[in-house]
Amino acid sequence: YVPVCTVLENAIPPCRSLCNEARTGCEGLMNKFGFEWPETLKCDQFPPSGLCVGENTTDTAEPTHKPGDTNEGVITRPSWGIPNWGISPDIPSYDNVQP
């Protein structure tokens, strides 16, 4: 979890579900190395929904653009793709971690 940069005074917290997913994926490995899940990341303290990072808010509405329509006014994703939101250039993200 990395706080989202916004104009809000406080950082947007992770959603409880994101915390639980991270804990499920990390806690076992942390324990193998003698580390406990940090109290500061106790998932019950984070909101289950609302203003938080990680909540699935996918829109399932039908698209308004139909096949055969012109592309006039349609905004497309840039050709350079989705940015890599890694914490640091020196720390690999999940996108480039090798098994």
C-alpha positions in Angstrom: 0.0 0.0 0.0 1.3 3.4 -0.9 -0.8 6.5 0.0 -2.5 8.1 -2.9 -1.4 11.7 -3.6 -4.5 14.0 -3.4 -5.4 17.5 -2.3 -6.9 16.0 0.9 -5.2 16.9 4.2 -4.9 13.3 5.3 -3.8 10.2 3.3 -6.5 7.9 2.0 -6.3 4.7 4.0 -6.4 1.2 2.4 -9.7 -0.6 2.4 -10.0 -3.5 4.8 -10.1 -6.0 1.9 -6.8 -4.7 0.5 -5.2 -5.0 3.9 -6.6 -8.6 4.3 -5.3 -9.6 0.8 -1.9 -8.2 1.6 -1.8 -10.0 5.0 -2.9 -13.3 3.4 -0.2 -13.0 0.8 2.6 -11.8 3.1 2.1 -12.8 6.7 3.2 -16.5 6.3 6.5 -15.4 4.6 7.1 -12.7 7.3 6.6 -15.3 10.0 9.2 -17.6 8.4 11.7 -14.9 8.9 10.6 -14.2 12.5 8.5 -11.1 11.8 4.9 -10.6 13.0 2.2 -8.7 11.2 2.6 -5.1 12.4 0.0 -3.7 14.7 -0.1 -0.5 12.6 -1.5 -2.7 9.8 -4.2 -4.3 11.9 -6.8 -4.7 9.1 -9.8 -4.2 11.4 -8.8 -0.5 11.8 -9.3 0.2 8.1 -12.7 1.0 6.5 -14.5 -1.8 4.8 -15.7 0.6 2.0 -16.1 4.3 1.2 -13.1 6.6 0.8 -10.3 4.0 0.8 -7.7 2.5 -1.6 -8.5 -0.9 -3.0 -12.3 -1.0 -3.1 -13.5 -2.5 -6.4 -15.7 0.2 -7.9 -15.9 -1.3 -11.4 -18.7 0.2 -13.5 -20.7 -2.6 -15.1 -22.8 -0.2 -17.3 -23.2 -1.0 -21.0 -20.8 1.0 -23.1 -22.4 3.8 -25.1 -20.0 3.4 -28.1 -21.4 0.8 -30.5 -19.5 -1.1 -33.2 -19.6 0.9 -36.4 -19.8 4.3 -34.7 -17.1 6.8 -35.5 -14.3 7.3 -33.0 -14.9 11.1 -32.9 -14.8 12.3 -29.4 -13.6 8.9 -28.0 -10.7 9.2 -25.6 -8.3 6.2 -25.8 -5.6 5.0 -23.5 -2.2 6.4 -24.4 0.0 4.0 -26.5 2.7 4.0 -23.8 0.4 1.9 -21.6 -0.3 1.8 -17.9 2.3 3.3 -15.6 4.3 1.2 -13.3 3.4 2.3 -9.7 6.4 0.7 -8.1 7.6 2.3 -4.8 11.1 3.0 -6.1 12.9 2.2 -9.3 15.2 0.0 -7.2 12.4 -2.1 -5.8 10.7 -4.4 -8.4 6.9 -4.2 -8.8 4.7 -7.3 -9.2 4.9 -6.7 -12.9 8.5 -7.6 -13.2 9.2 -10.0 -10.4 10.6 -13.3 -11.7 9.6 -16.7 -10.0 
